[in-house]
């Protein structure tokens, strides 16, 4: 599973990255996390508000830091 965190490195972006990594590890997923800070690349995903969570190329959350439960649903496909 390829997880990307889109954002400029603000505290919210860092929190989302930490939550996504912790959740993926707890779910025993085979995952890789990449942090995207380049504004042009972020825009290429159609994201105008960060932070954003992208899983396997699909933007699932944008503009807020989701709860751990929301991240669990996104990563487990539920």
LUMZALO-718085 format. One record per residue (C-alpha): x negated, z negated, y. Coordinates in nm, 4 decimals. Each point is the difference from the previous one (the first is absolute). Layout:
BEGIN
+----------+----------+----------+
:       px :       pz :       py :
+----------+----------+----------+
:        X :        Z :        Y :
...
+----------+----------+----------+
//
This chain:
BEGIN
+----------+----------+----------+
:       px :       pz :       py :
+----------+----------+----------+
:   0.0000 :   0.0000 :   0.0000 :
:  -0.1340 :   0.1004 :   0.3402 :
:   0.1008 :  -0.2377 :   0.2803 :
:  -0.0754 :   0.0845 :   0.3604 :
:   0.0400 :  -0.2277 :   0.2984 :
:   0.0418 :   0.1960 :   0.3222 :
:  -0.0905 :  -0.1758 :   0.3227 :
:  -0.2616 :  -0.0691 :   0.2596 :
:  -0.1271 :  -0.3250 :  -0.1481 :
:   0.2254 :  -0.2398 :   0.1899 :
:   0.0957 :  -0.3377 :  -0.1519 :
:   0.3258 :   0.1451 :  -0.1379 :
:  -0.1908 :   0.2817 :  -0.1707 :
:  -0.2409 :  -0.2479 :  -0.1540 :
:   0.2880 :  -0.2196 :  -0.1184 :
:   0.1727 :   0.2967 :  -0.1657 :
:  -0.3247 :   0.1000 :  -0.1723 :
:  -0.0522 :  -0.3533 :  -0.1300 :
:   0.3595 :  -0.0315 :  -0.1255 :
:  -0.0097 :   0.3416 :  -0.1685 :
:  -0.3280 :  -0.0776 :  -0.1735 :
:   0.1155 :  -0.3446 :  -0.1157 :
:   0.3316 :   0.1362 :  -0.1254 :
:  -0.1554 :   0.2930 :  -0.1866 :
:  -0.2454 :  -0.2384 :  -0.1684 :
:   0.2812 :  -0.2402 :  -0.0973 :
:   0.1933 :   0.2913 :  -0.1522 :
:  -0.3137 :   0.0974 :  -0.1983 :
:   0.0110 :   0.3521 :   0.1413 :
:  -0.2864 :   0.2446 :  -0.0211 :
:  -0.0333 :   0.0588 :   0.3733 :
:  -0.2286 :   0.1109 :   0.2770 :
:   0.0505 :  -0.1011 :   0.3644 :
:  -0.1127 :   0.2130 :   0.2902 :
:   0.0330 :  -0.0949 :   0.3657 :
:   0.0685 :   0.2929 :   0.2317 :
:  -0.0787 :  -0.0623 :   0.3680 :
:  -0.0358 :   0.3561 :   0.1285 :
:   0.2997 :   0.0664 :   0.2270 :
:   0.0160 :   0.3694 :  -0.0905 :
:   0.0145 :  -0.0798 :  -0.3705 :
:   0.2651 :  -0.2663 :   0.0620 :
:   0.2106 :   0.2507 :   0.1938 :
:  -0.0425 :   0.2547 :  -0.2809 :
:   0.2122 :  -0.2339 :  -0.2149 :
:   0.2739 :   0.0100 :   0.2645 :
:  -0.0638 :  -0.3633 :   0.0874 :
:   0.0519 :  -0.0943 :   0.3635 :
:   0.0064 :  -0.3791 :  -0.0429 :
:  -0.2621 :  -0.1965 :  -0.1890 :
:  -0.0716 :  -0.1698 :  -0.2249 :
:   0.1229 :   0.2268 :  -0.2760 :
:  -0.0155 :  -0.0205 :  -0.3781 :
:  -0.0560 :   0.3225 :  -0.1906 :
:   0.0172 :   0.0019 :  -0.3791 :
:  -0.1105 :   0.3109 :  -0.1886 :
:   0.0437 :   0.2120 :   0.3125 :
:   0.3479 :  -0.1267 :   0.0924 :
:   0.0578 :  -0.2093 :   0.3144 :
:   0.2093 :  -0.2946 :  -0.1174 :
:  -0.0186 :  -0.2368 :   0.2966 :
:  -0.0851 :   0.0635 :   0.3632 :
:  -0.0015 :  -0.2090 :   0.3167 :
:   0.0102 :  -0.3487 :  -0.1482 :
:  -0.1653 :  -0.2396 :  -0.2394 :
:   0.2369 :  -0.0252 :  -0.2959 :
:   0.0571 :  -0.3116 :  -0.2062 :
:  -0.1874 :  -0.0438 :  -0.3243 :
:   0.3275 :   0.0661 :  -0.1834 :
:   0.0389 :   0.3363 :   0.1759 :
:  -0.3569 :   0.0958 :  -0.0875 :
:   0.0629 :  -0.1011 :  -0.3620 :
:   0.3040 :   0.2308 :  -0.0109 :
:  -0.2008 :   0.2865 :   0.1523 :
:  -0.2922 :  -0.0377 :  -0.2381 :
:   0.2086 :  -0.0541 :  -0.3121 :
:   0.2331 :   0.2908 :   0.0760 :
:   0.3118 :  -0.2186 :   0.0201 :
+----------+----------+----------+
//
